[in-house]
Amino acid sequence: MNRAALALLLLSAAPAAAQTAAPVAPPLSESERAERIAAANELISDSGMADIMDKMTPGIIQQILPTLAKANNGREAEIQTILADELGKAMKVATPAIIEHSREIYAENFTAAEMREMLAFNRSATGRKVLKLLPDLQLKMMAYGRDAGQAAVAAALPRILDRLKAANLNVPTTS
């Protein structure tokens, strides 16, 4: 198998392997669910999630741009314009679904009281600072995690291939 293909396979499996099944909670009453959804809506609105999504787009562009610029010497500005236009449109389309999914995640995992506590924190000076810095911090942490994960896979790949071969296991190939 092509080393790059195996590395991609291993990296794509990593998030799934890291997930564990959450315990099943008893169903919520209609009033508790409505209270949680209302609190989640307030939390999402107050946090400026839609604005945060907009603020993340330039960071995403900066992660993609170097690879495309390297393959298109001297055309970085043109690439950046295309990325900004297309990712901007895509994020605007995706944001409502992301917000809806976030609302459901909050409602499933936090009580209304807990979300009100988060809302109080978000309204504090430290909370506002967190909300302001979080998009950039998340991008930096994701980029580091991606790079560290790729380095770990690259370091382990030769040993993985050797052990698979030594165990007479088939290593898939790409065509």
C-alpha positions as CSV (number, residue, x, y, z in Angstrom):
1,M,0.0,0.0,0.0
2,N,1.1,3.5,-0.7
3,R,2.4,5.0,2.5
4,A,0.4,8.2,2.1
5,A,-2.8,6.2,1.6
6,L,-2.2,4.1,4.7
7,A,-1.3,7.3,6.6
8,L,-4.6,8.8,5.5
9,L,-6.5,5.7,6.5
10,L,-4.9,5.7,10.0
11,L,-5.6,9.4,10.4
12,S,-9.2,9.1,9.3
13,A,-9.8,6.3,11.8
14,A,-8.3,8.2,14.7
15,P,-11.3,10.3,15.5
16,A,-13.7,7.3,15.4
17,A,-11.4,5.3,17.6
18,A,-11.2,8.1,20.2
19,Q,-15.0,8.3,20.5
20,T,-16.7,6.4,23.3
21,A,-20.4,5.7,23.6
22,A,-22.2,8.1,25.9
23,P,-24.5,6.6,28.5
24,V,-28.1,6.8,27.5
25,A,-29.9,9.4,29.5
26,P,-33.6,9.1,30.3
27,P,-35.9,11.0,28.0
28,L,-36.6,14.6,28.9
29,S,-40.1,15.9,29.6
30,E,-41.4,18.3,27.0
31,S,-41.1,21.2,29.4
32,E,-37.5,20.3,30.4
33,R,-36.6,19.9,26.7
34,A,-38.2,23.3,25.9
35,E,-36.4,24.9,28.8
36,R,-33.1,23.5,27.6
37,I,-33.7,24.6,24.0
38,A,-34.5,28.1,25.2
39,A,-31.4,28.2,27.3
40,A,-29.3,26.9,24.4
41,N,-30.8,29.5,22.1
42,E,-29.9,32.2,24.5
43,L,-26.4,30.8,25.0
44,I,-25.8,30.5,21.2
45,S,-27.2,34.0,20.5
46,D,-25.2,35.6,23.3
47,S,-22.0,33.9,22.3
48,G,-22.3,35.2,18.8
49,M,-21.8,31.8,17.2
50,A,-22.7,33.0,13.7
51,D,-20.0,35.7,14.0
52,I,-17.6,33.2,15.3
53,M,-18.1,31.1,12.2
54,D,-17.4,34.1,10.1
55,K,-14.2,34.8,12.1
56,M,-13.0,31.3,11.6
57,T,-13.1,31.4,7.8
58,P,-9.9,33.5,7.4
59,G,-8.1,31.0,9.7
60,I,-9.3,28.1,7.6
61,I,-8.1,29.9,4.5
62,Q,-4.6,30.4,6.1
63,Q,-4.4,26.7,6.7
64,I,-5.3,25.8,3.1
65,L,-3.5,28.6,1.3
66,P,0.1,27.5,1.6
67,T,-0.5,24.2,-0.1
68,L,-2.3,25.7,-3.0
69,A,0.1,28.6,-3.3
70,K,3.0,26.2,-3.4
71,A,1.4,24.5,-6.4
72,N,0.6,27.9,-8.1
73,N,3.7,30.0,-7.7
74,G,2.9,33.8,-7.8
75,R,-0.9,33.4,-7.8
76,E,-1.4,33.5,-4.0
77,A,-3.7,36.6,-4.2
78,E,-5.9,34.9,-6.8
79,I,-6.1,31.8,-4.7
80,Q,-6.9,33.7,-1.6
81,T,-9.8,35.5,-3.4
82,I,-11.2,32.2,-4.6
83,L,-10.9,30.6,-1.2
84,A,-12.5,33.6,0.6
85,D,-15.4,33.8,-1.8
86,E,-16.2,30.1,-1.9
87,L,-15.5,29.3,1.8
88,G,-17.5,32.4,2.7
89,K,-20.5,31.2,0.7
90,A,-20.1,27.7,2.1
91,M,-19.9,28.8,5.7
92,K,-23.0,31.0,5.3
93,V,-24.9,28.0,4.0
94,A,-23.5,25.7,6.7
95,T,-23.9,28.0,9.7
96,P,-27.6,27.5,10.3
97,A,-27.2,23.7,10.4
98,I,-24.1,24.1,12.7
99,I,-26.1,26.3,15.0
100,E,-29.0,23.9,15.1
101,H,-26.7,21.0,15.8
102,S,-25.0,23.0,18.5
103,R,-28.4,23.8,20.0
104,E,-29.1,20.0,20.2
105,I,-25.7,19.2,21.6
106,Y,-26.1,21.8,24.4
107,A,-29.7,20.6,25.2
108,E,-28.6,16.9,25.3
109,N,-25.6,17.6,27.5
110,F,-26.4,20.5,29.8
111,T,-29.4,21.4,32.0
112,A,-31.0,24.8,31.5
113,A,-29.4,25.8,34.9
114,E,-25.9,24.8,33.7
115,M,-26.4,26.8,30.4
116,R,-27.5,29.8,32.4
117,E,-24.3,29.5,34.4
118,M,-22.3,29.3,31.2
119,L,-24.2,32.4,30.0
120,A,-23.3,34.3,33.1
121,F,-19.7,33.3,32.6
122,N,-19.8,34.4,28.9
123,R,-21.1,37.8,30.1
124,S,-18.2,38.3,32.4
125,A,-15.0,40.0,31.3
126,T,-13.1,36.7,31.2
127,G,-16.0,35.1,29.3
128,R,-16.0,37.8,26.7
129,K,-12.3,37.4,26.3
130,V,-12.7,33.6,25.8
131,L,-15.4,34.2,23.2
132,K,-13.2,36.7,21.4
133,L,-10.1,34.5,21.4
134,L,-11.6,31.1,21.1
135,P,-12.0,30.9,17.2
136,D,-8.3,31.7,16.7
137,L,-7.2,29.4,19.5
138,Q,-9.2,26.5,18.2
139,L,-7.7,26.9,14.8
140,K,-4.2,27.0,16.2
141,M,-4.9,23.9,18.4
142,M,-6.5,22.1,15.4
143,A,-3.5,22.9,13.2
144,Y,-1.1,21.7,15.8
145,G,-3.1,18.6,16.5
146,R,-3.2,17.9,12.7
147,D,0.5,18.4,12.3
148,A,1.4,16.4,15.5
149,G,-1.0,13.6,14.4
150,Q,0.6,13.4,10.9
151,A,4.1,13.3,12.4
152,A,3.0,10.5,14.8
153,V,1.5,8.5,11.9
154,A,4.6,9.1,9.8
155,A,6.9,8.0,12.7
156,A,4.8,4.9,13.4
157,L,4.1,3.9,9.7
158,P,7.3,2.0,9.0
159,R,6.9,-0.1,12.2
160,I,3.2,-0.7,11.4
161,L,4.0,-1.9,7.9
162,D,6.8,-4.1,9.2
163,R,4.6,-5.7,11.9
164,L,1.7,-6.2,9.4
165,K,4.1,-8.0,7.0
166,A,5.7,-10.0,9.8
167,A,2.3,-11.2,10.9
168,N,1.5,-12.2,7.3
169,L,-1.3,-9.7,7.2
170,N,-2.5,-8.2,4.0
171,V,-1.8,-4.5,3.5
172,P,-4.5,-3.0,1.2
173,T,-3.1,-1.3,-1.9
174,T,-4.6,1.7,-3.7
175,S,-5.1,1.7,-7.4
